[in-house]
Amino acid sequence: MCGIKLSMEVTNMSSLHHESLLETCYEEAWVDFAKTNNLTFDQLDALDQNSELGYLPVIAEDAQRRFEELCR
C-alpha cells in the first residue's frame, strides 16, 4: 500500500510541475504577443476577454508549443 501511495504522490507532483511549466509558458507567450503587437496588457486583456472562446488561440498554441519544446 505504501508503494501505491508513494507512486500516486510522485505522479501528482509531476502533474503539478507540468501544470506550473505550462502556466509559465502561457505567461511568456502572453507577454511576447503583447510586445509583438504593440499592445498594453490592458488592451490584450480586453481582446482576450472579448474573444469568442474566452482566450486567444494564437497565444494558447504558442504556449503549448513552448511547453512541448521544454518537455523534449
Gaussian input, Z-matrix of N, CA and C with variables (Angstrom, degrees):
# hf/3-21g

backbone

0 1
 N
 C     1     B1
 C     2     B2     1     A1
 N     3     B3     2     A2     1     D1
 C     4     B4     3     A3     2     D2
 C     5     B5     4     A4     3     D3
 N     6     B6     5     A5     4     D4
 C     7     B7     6     A6     5     D5
 C     8     B8     7     A7     6     D6
 N     9     B9     8     A8     7     D7
 C    10    B10     9     A9     8     D8
 C    11    B11    10    A10     9     D9
 N    12    B12    11    A11    10    D10
 C    13    B13    12    A12    11    D11
 C    14    B14    13    A13    12    D12
 N    15    B15    14    A14    13    D13
 C    16    B16    15    A15    14    D14
 C    17    B17    16    A16    15    D15
 N    18    B18    17    A17    16    D16
 C    19    B19    18    A18    17    D17
 C    20    B20    19    A19    18    D18
 N    21    B21    20    A20    19    D19
 C    22    B22    21    A21    20    D20
 C    23    B23    22    A22    21    D21
 N    24    B24    23    A23    22    D22
 C    25    B25    24    A24    23    D23
 C    26    B26    25    A25    24    D24
 N    27    B27    26    A26    25    D25
 C    28    B28    27    A27    26    D26
 C    29    B29    28    A28    27    D27
 N    30    B30    29    A29    28    D28
 C    31    B31    30    A30    29    D29
 C    32    B32    31    A31    30    D30
 N    33    B33    32    A32    31    D31
 C    34    B34    33    A33    32    D32
 C    35    B35    34    A34    33    D33
 N    36    B36    35    A35    34    D34
 C    37    B37    36    A36    35    D35
 C    38    B38    37    A37    36    D36
 N    39    B39    38    A38    37    D37
 C    40    B40    39    A39    38    D38
 C    41    B41    40    A40    39    D39
 N    42    B42    41    A41    40    D40
 C    43    B43    42    A42    41    D41
 C    44    B44    43    A43    42    D42
 N    45    B45    44    A44    43    D43
 C    46    B46    45    A45    44    D44
 C    47    B47    46    A46    45    D45
 N    48    B48    47    A47    46    D46
 C    49    B49    48    A48    47    D47
 C    50    B50    49    A49    48    D48
 N    51    B51    50    A50    49    D49
 C    52    B52    51    A51    50    D50
 C    53    B53    52    A52    51    D51
 N    54    B54    53    A53    52    D52
 C    55    B55    54    A54    53    D53
 C    56    B56    55    A55    54    D54
 N    57    B57    56    A56    55    D55
 C    58    B58    57    A57    56    D56
 C    59    B59    58    A58    57    D57
 N    60    B60    59    A59    58    D58
 C    61    B61    60    A60    59    D59
 C    62    B62    61    A61    60    D60
 N    63    B63    62    A62    61    D61
 C    64    B64    63    A63    62    D62
 C    65    B65    64    A64    63    D63
 N    66    B66    65    A65    64    D64
 C    67    B67    66    A66    65    D65
 C    68    B68    67    A67    66    D66
 N    69    B69    68    A68    67    D67
 C    70    B70    69    A69    68    D68
 C    71    B71    70    A70    69    D69
 N    72    B72    71    A71    70    D70
 C    73    B73    72    A72    71    D71
 C    74    B74    73    A73    72    D72
 N    75    B75    74    A74    73    D73
 C    76    B76    75    A75    74    D74
 C    77    B77    76    A76    75    D75
 N    78    B78    77    A77    76    D76
 C    79    B79    78    A78    77    D77
 C    80    B80    79    A79    78    D78
 N    81    B81    80    A80    79    D79
 C    82    B82    81    A81    80    D80
 C    83    B83    82    A82    81    D81
 N    84    B84    83    A83    82    D82
 C    85    B85    84    A84    83    D83
 C    86    B86    85    A85    84    D84
 N    87    B87    86    A86    85    D85
 C    88    B88    87    A87    86    D86
 C    89    B89    88    A88    87    D87
 N    90    B90    89    A89    88    D88
 C    91    B91    90    A90    89    D89
 C    92    B92    91    A91    90    D90
 N    93    B93    92    A92    91    D91
 C    94    B94    93    A93    92    D92
 C    95    B95    94    A94    93    D93
 N    96    B96    95    A95    94    D94
 C    97    B97    96    A96    95    D95
 C    98    B98    97    A97    96    D96
 N    99    B99    98    A98    97    D97
 C   100   B100    99    A99    98    D98
 C   101   B101   100   A100    99    D99
 N   102   B102   101   A101   100   D100
 C   103   B103   102   A102   101   D101
 C   104   B104   103   A103   102   D102
 N   105   B105   104   A104   103   D103
 C   106   B106   105   A105   104   D104
 C   107   B107   106   A106   105   D105
 N   108   B108   107   A107   106   D106
 C   109   B109   108   A108   107   D107
 C   110   B110   109   A109   108   D108
 N   111   B111   110   A110   109   D109
 C   112   B112   111   A111   110   D110
 C   113   B113   112   A112   111   D111
 N   114   B114   113   A113   112   D112
 C   115   B115   114   A114   113   D113
 C   116   B116   115   A115   114   D114
 N   117   B117   116   A116   115   D115
 C   118   B118   117   A117   116   D116
 C   119   B119   118   A118   117   D117
 N   120   B120   119   A119   118   D118
 C   121   B121   120   A120   119   D119
 C   122   B122   121   A121   120   D120
 N   123   B123   122   A122   121   D121
 C   124   B124   123   A123   122   D122
 C   125   B125   124   A124   123   D123
 N   126   B126   125   A125   124   D124
 C   127   B127   126   A126   125   D125
 C   128   B128   127   A127   126   D126
 N   129   B129   128   A128   127   D127
 C   130   B130   129   A129   128   D128
 C   131   B131   130   A130   129   D129
 N   132   B132   131   A131   130   D130
 C   133   B133   132   A132   131   D131
 C   134   B134   133   A133   132   D132
 N   135   B135   134   A134   133   D133
 C   136   B136   135   A135   134   D134
 C   137   B137   136   A136   135   D135
 N   138   B138   137   A137   136   D136
 C   139   B139   138   A138   137   D137
 C   140   B140   139   A139   138   D138
 N   141   B141   140   A140   139   D139
 C   142   B142   141   A141   140   D140
 C   143   B143   142   A142   141   D141
 N   144   B144   143   A143   142   D142
 C   145   B145   144   A144   143   D143
 C   146   B146   145   A145   144   D144
 N   147   B147   146   A146   145   D145
 C   148   B148   147   A147   146   D146
 C   149   B149   148   A148   147   D147
 N   150   B150   149   A149   148   D148
 C   151   B151   150   A150   149   D149
 C   152   B152   151   A151   150   D150
 N   153   B153   152   A152   151   D151
 C   154   B154   153   A153   152   D152
 C   155   B155   154   A154   153   D153
 N   156   B156   155   A155   154   D154
 C   157   B157   156   A156   155   D155
 C   158   B158   157   A157   156   D156
 N   159   B159   158   A158   157   D157
 C   160   B160   159   A159   158   D158
 C   161   B161   160   A160   159   D159
 N   162   B162   161   A161   160   D160
 C   163   B163   162   A162   161   D161
 C   164   B164   163   A163   162   D162
 N   165   B165   164   A164   163   D163
 C   166   B166   165   A165   164   D164
 C   167   B167   166   A166   165   D165
 N   168   B168   167   A167   166   D166
 C   169   B169   168   A168   167   D167
 C   170   B170   169   A169   168   D168
 N   171   B171   170   A170   169   D169
 C   172   B172   171   A171   170   D170
 C   173   B173   172   A172   171   D171
 N   174   B174   173   A173   172   D172
 C   175   B175   174   A174   173   D173
 C   176   B176   175   A175   174   D174
 N   177   B177   176   A176   175   D175
 C   178   B178   177   A177   176   D176
 C   179   B179   178   A178   177   D177
 N   180   B180   179   A179   178   D178
 C   181   B181   180   A180   179   D179
 C   182   B182   181   A181   180   D180
 N   183   B183   182   A182   181   D181
 C   184   B184   183   A183   182   D182
 C   185   B185   184   A184   183   D183
 N   186   B186   185   A185   184   D184
 C   187   B187   186   A186   185   D185
 C   188   B188   187   A187   186   D186
 N   189   B189   188   A188   187   D187
 C   190   B190   189   A189   188   D188
 C   191   B191   190   A190   189   D189
 N   192   B192   191   A191   190   D190
 C   193   B193   192   A192   191   D191
 C   194   B194   193   A193   192   D192
 N   195   B195   194   A194   193   D193
 C   196   B196   195   A195   194   D194
 C   197   B197   196   A196   195   D195
 N   198   B198   197   A197   196   D196
 C   199   B199   198   A198   197   D197
 C   200   B200   199   A199   198   D198
 N   201   B201   200   A200   199   D199
 C   202   B202   201   A201   200   D200
 C   203   B203   202   A202   201   D201
 N   204   B204   203   A203   202   D202
 C   205   B205   204   A204   203   D203
 C   206   B206   205   A205   204   D204
 N   207   B207   206   A206   205   D205
 C   208   B208   207   A207   206   D206
 C   209   B209   208   A208   207   D207
 N   210   B210   209   A209   208   D208
 C   211   B211   210   A210   209   D209
 C   212   B212   211   A211   210   D210
 N   213   B213   212   A212   211   D211
 C   214   B214   213   A213   212   D212
 C   215   B215   214   A214   213   D213

   B1=1.4503
   B2=1.5196
   B3=1.3402
   B4=1.4618
   B5=1.5192
   B6=1.3201
   B7=1.4620
   B8=1.5174
   B9=1.2983
   B10=1.4619
   B11=1.5184
   B12=1.3062
   B13=1.4567
   B14=1.5209
   B15=1.3223
   B16=1.4583
   B17=1.5199
   B18=1.3211
   B19=1.4556
   B20=1.5192
   B21=1.3178
   B22=1.4604
   B23=1.5206
   B24=1.3266
   B25=1.4591
   B26=1.5169
   B27=1.3142
   B28=1.4614
   B29=1.5195
   B30=1.3360
   B31=1.4565
   B32=1.5131
   B33=1.3344
   B34=1.4500
   B35=1.5161
   B36=1.3163
   B37=1.4516
   B38=1.5178
   B39=1.3128
   B40=1.4491
   B41=1.5258
   B42=1.3069
   B43=1.4643
   B44=1.5144
   B45=1.3182
   B46=1.4692
   B47=1.5200
   B48=1.3194
   B49=1.4639
   B50=1.5258
   B51=1.3295
   B52=1.4638
   B53=1.5199
   B54=1.3073
   B55=1.4595
   B56=1.5286
   B57=1.3173
   B58=1.4625
   B59=1.5311
   B60=1.3205
   B61=1.4665
   B62=1.5244
   B63=1.3207
   B64=1.4606
   B65=1.5252
   B66=1.3160
   B67=1.4615
   B68=1.5312
   B69=1.3225
   B70=1.4677
   B71=1.5293
   B72=1.3204
   B73=1.4655
   B74=1.5216
   B75=1.3290
   B76=1.4610
   B77=1.5253
   B78=1.3231
   B79=1.4671
   B80=1.5237
   B81=1.3354
   B82=1.4622
   B83=1.5292
   B84=1.3248
   B85=1.4650
   B86=1.5231
   B87=1.3204
   B88=1.4697
   B89=1.5319
   B90=1.3265
   B91=1.4675
   B92=1.5280
   B93=1.3246
   B94=1.4632
   B95=1.5246
   B96=1.3264
   B97=1.4685
   B98=1.5201
   B99=1.3184
   B100=1.4609
   B101=1.5281
   B102=1.3182
   B103=1.4726
   B104=1.5240
   B105=1.3278
   B106=1.4622
   B107=1.5179
   B108=1.3192
   B109=1.4703
   B110=1.5291
   B111=1.3251
   B112=1.4718
   B113=1.5275
   B114=1.3165
   B115=1.4621
   B116=1.5194
   B117=1.3137
   B118=1.4547
   B119=1.5213
   B120=1.3194
   B121=1.4628
   B122=1.5235
   B123=1.3267
   B124=1.4640
   B125=1.5298
   B126=1.3323
   B127=1.4666
   B128=1.5269
   B129=1.3246
   B130=1.4658
   B131=1.5198
   B132=1.3057
   B133=1.4659
   B134=1.5249
   B135=1.3337
   B136=1.4693
   B137=1.5312
   B138=1.3359
   B139=1.4691
   B140=1.5219
   B141=1.3100
   B142=1.4565
   B143=1.5266
   B144=1.3182
   B145=1.4674
   B146=1.5165
   B147=1.3283
   B148=1.4642
   B149=1.5151
   B150=1.3210
   B151=1.4609
   B152=1.5244
   B153=1.3001
   B154=1.4592
   B155=1.5299
   B156=1.3455
   B157=1.4652
   B158=1.5246
   B159=1.3202
   B160=1.4576
   B161=1.5220
   B162=1.3179
   B163=1.4613
   B164=1.5260
   B165=1.3215
   B166=1.4626
   B167=1.5317
   B168=1.3239
   B169=1.4671
   B170=1.5219
   B171=1.3236
   B172=1.4574
   B173=1.5298
   B174=1.3245
   B175=1.4651
   B176=1.5255
   B177=1.3130
   B178=1.4618
   B179=1.5306
   B180=1.3277
   B181=1.4644
   B182=1.5251
   B183=1.3314
   B184=1.4636
   B185=1.5275
   B186=1.3141
   B187=1.4654
   B188=1.5265
   B189=1.3240
   B190=1.4672
   B191=1.5242
   B192=1.3360
   B193=1.4641
   B194=1.5285
   B195=1.3301
   B196=1.4545
   B197=1.5334
   B198=1.3202
   B199=1.4625
   B200=1.5230
   B201=1.3255
   B202=1.4548
   B203=1.5271
   B204=1.3265
   B205=1.4522
   B206=1.5315
   B207=1.3250
   B208=1.4521
   B209=1.5340
   B210=1.3095
   B211=1.4658
   B212=1.5223
   B213=1.3049
   B214=1.4721
   B215=1.4789
   A1=111.05
   A2=117.65
   A3=120.43
   A4=110.82
   A5=117.77
   A6=121.06
   A7=111.65
   A8=116.51
   A9=120.73
   A10=109.86
   A11=116.87
   A12=120.43
   A13=110.36
   A14=117.07
   A15=121.42
   A16=109.90
   A17=117.08
   A18=121.69
   A19=110.83
   A20=117.34
   A21=121.23
   A22=110.44
   A23=117.57
   A24=120.60
   A25=110.49
   A26=117.52
   A27=120.90
   A28=109.99
   A29=117.01
   A30=120.75
   A31=110.68
   A32=118.04
   A33=120.92
   A34=111.48
   A35=117.20
   A36=119.93
   A37=110.02
   A38=117.05
   A39=121.39
   A40=110.21
   A41=117.29
   A42=121.54
   A43=111.03
   A44=116.16
   A45=119.88
   A46=110.45
   A47=116.34
   A48=120.12
   A49=110.40
   A50=117.00
   A51=120.56
   A52=111.25
   A53=116.82
   A54=120.91
   A55=110.33
   A56=115.76
   A57=120.89
   A58=110.97
   A59=116.79
   A60=120.59
   A61=111.44
   A62=116.71
   A63=120.81
   A64=110.46
   A65=117.21
   A66=120.86
   A67=110.80
   A68=116.25
   A69=120.70
   A70=110.41
   A71=116.76
   A72=120.83
   A73=110.76
   A74=116.92
   A75=120.65
   A76=110.38
   A77=116.87
   A78=120.75
   A79=110.90
   A80=117.06
   A81=121.02
   A82=110.95
   A83=117.20
   A84=121.61
   A85=110.35
   A86=116.59
   A87=123.06
   A88=110.17
   A89=115.64
   A90=121.25
   A91=110.34
   A92=116.84
   A93=120.30
   A94=111.69
   A95=117.37
   A96=120.89
   A97=110.22
   A98=117.08
   A99=120.93
   A100=110.84
   A101=116.68
   A102=120.73
   A103=111.82
   A104=116.10
   A105=120.94
   A106=111.87
   A107=116.61
   A108=121.47
   A109=113.21
   A110=116.13
   A111=121.83
   A112=112.62
   A113=115.64
   A114=121.85
   A115=109.76
   A116=115.80
   A117=118.72
   A118=106.96
   A119=116.24
   A120=118.70
   A121=110.92
   A122=117.53
   A123=120.37
   A124=110.87
   A125=116.47
   A126=119.99
   A127=110.78
   A128=115.53
   A129=119.19
   A130=110.86
   A131=116.72
   A132=120.55
   A133=110.34
   A134=117.22
   A135=120.81
   A136=110.57
   A137=116.93
   A138=120.00
   A139=110.93
   A140=114.80
   A141=121.48
   A142=111.11
   A143=116.28
   A144=121.00
   A145=112.63
   A146=116.55
   A147=120.20
   A148=113.46
   A149=116.69
   A150=118.92
   A151=110.08
   A152=115.00
   A153=121.52
   A154=112.46
   A155=116.63
   A156=121.38
   A157=113.02
   A158=117.24
   A159=120.43
   A160=112.47
   A161=115.75
   A162=122.80
   A163=107.08
   A164=116.58
   A165=120.24
   A166=109.18
   A167=117.37
   A168=120.74
   A169=113.62
   A170=118.05
   A171=120.06
   A172=110.73
   A173=117.51
   A174=121.23
   A175=109.79
   A176=117.15
   A177=120.99
   A178=110.83
   A179=117.15
   A180=121.13
   A181=110.66
   A182=116.97
   A183=120.58
   A184=110.13
   A185=116.89
   A186=120.97
   A187=110.64
   A188=117.43
   A189=121.50
   A190=110.66
   A191=116.75
   A192=121.06
   A193=110.65
   A194=116.58
   A195=121.31
   A196=111.12
   A197=115.86
   A198=121.13
   A199=110.92
   A200=116.38
   A201=120.47
   A202=111.60
   A203=117.23
   A204=120.68
   A205=110.59
   A206=117.35
   A207=121.00
   A208=112.13
   A209=116.71
   A210=121.62
   A211=112.87
   A212=117.66
   A213=120.42
   A214=111.92
   D1=-39.68
   D2=179.17
   D3=-61.02
   D4=-38.62
   D5=179.63
   D6=-62.90
   D7=-39.94
   D8=178.88
   D9=-66.36
   D10=-44.41
   D11=-179.87
   D12=-62.57
   D13=-44.69
   D14=179.30
   D15=-61.55
   D16=-43.38
   D17=179.57
   D18=-61.36
   D19=-41.26
   D20=178.84
   D21=-65.87
   D22=-39.03
   D23=179.47
   D24=-64.99
   D25=-41.27
   D26=179.06
   D27=-63.85
   D28=-42.81
   D29=178.30
   D30=-61.63
   D31=-43.99
   D32=179.47
   D33=-63.55
   D34=-41.25
   D35=178.08
   D36=-63.11
   D37=-41.21
   D38=179.46
   D39=-63.17
   D40=-43.09
   D41=178.93
   D42=-63.77
   D43=-42.28
   D44=178.40
   D45=-65.00
   D46=-38.82
   D47=178.43
   D48=-63.73
   D49=-44.72
   D50=178.69
   D51=-64.57
   D52=-39.15
   D53=178.50
   D54=-62.39
   D55=-41.29
   D56=178.46
   D57=-65.08
   D58=-42.23
   D59=177.61
   D60=-62.58
   D61=-43.61
   D62=179.38
   D63=-63.52
   D64=-40.19
   D65=177.99
   D66=-62.46
   D67=-42.39
   D68=177.72
   D69=-62.99
   D70=-41.98
   D71=178.17
   D72=-62.29
   D73=-38.93
   D74=179.24
   D75=-66.07
   D76=-42.66
   D77=178.86
   D78=-62.24
   D79=-42.19
   D80=178.84
   D81=-65.31
   D82=-41.99
   D83=178.68
   D84=-64.28
   D85=-37.89
   D86=178.74
   D87=-61.33
   D88=-50.15
   D89=-178.88
   D90=-63.54
   D91=-45.14
   D92=-179.82
   D93=-63.18
   D94=-39.49
   D95=178.02
   D96=-63.26
   D97=-43.53
   D98=178.97
   D99=-61.11
   D100=-46.64
   D101=-180.00
   D102=-63.56
   D103=-46.45
   D104=-178.34
   D105=-60.69
   D106=-34.30
   D107=-176.20
   D108=-103.24
   D109=13.29
   D110=179.15
   D111=50.44
   D112=47.95
   D113=-179.95
   D114=-110.15
   D115=143.50
   D116=169.34
   D117=-76.85
   D118=164.50
   D119=177.97
   D120=-64.96
   D121=-32.49
   D122=176.85
   D123=-65.55
   D124=-41.08
   D125=178.50
   D126=-64.72
   D127=-44.20
   D128=179.61
   D129=-65.81
   D130=-39.24
   D131=177.49
   D132=-61.02
   D133=-41.00
   D134=178.88
   D135=-64.38
   D136=-43.14
   D137=177.07
   D138=-60.47
   D139=-43.91
   D140=-179.14
   D141=-60.95
   D142=-48.32
   D143=-177.69
   D144=-68.04
   D145=-29.71
   D146=-178.22
   D147=-90.47
   D148=-3.42
   D149=179.50
   D150=-70.25
   D151=154.00
   D152=-177.35
   D153=-59.18
   D154=-36.09
   D155=-176.87
   D156=-90.52
   D157=-10.97
   D158=-176.54
   D159=87.43
   D160=3.04
   D161=174.99
   D162=-156.24
   D163=165.40
   D164=179.09
   D165=-96.82
   D166=114.27
   D167=-177.78
   D168=-55.08
   D169=-34.95
   D170=-178.48
   D171=-62.68
   D172=-36.40
   D173=178.33
   D174=-73.18
   D175=-42.54
   D176=179.54
   D177=-62.65
   D178=-40.34
   D179=179.31
   D180=-66.41
   D181=-41.18
   D182=177.81
   D183=-63.94
   D184=-42.63
   D185=178.87
   D186=-61.81
   D187=-42.43
   D188=179.17
   D189=-63.67
   D190=-41.49
   D191=178.57
   D192=-62.17
   D193=-44.55
   D194=178.59
   D195=-61.97
   D196=-42.35
   D197=179.34
   D198=-62.24
   D199=-46.27
   D200=-179.68
   D201=-62.67
   D202=-36.32
   D203=177.39
   D204=-65.37
   D205=-38.16
   D206=178.38
   D207=-67.42
   D208=-31.80
   D209=-176.61
   D210=-79.82
   D211=-9.21
   D212=-179.06
   D213=-75.70

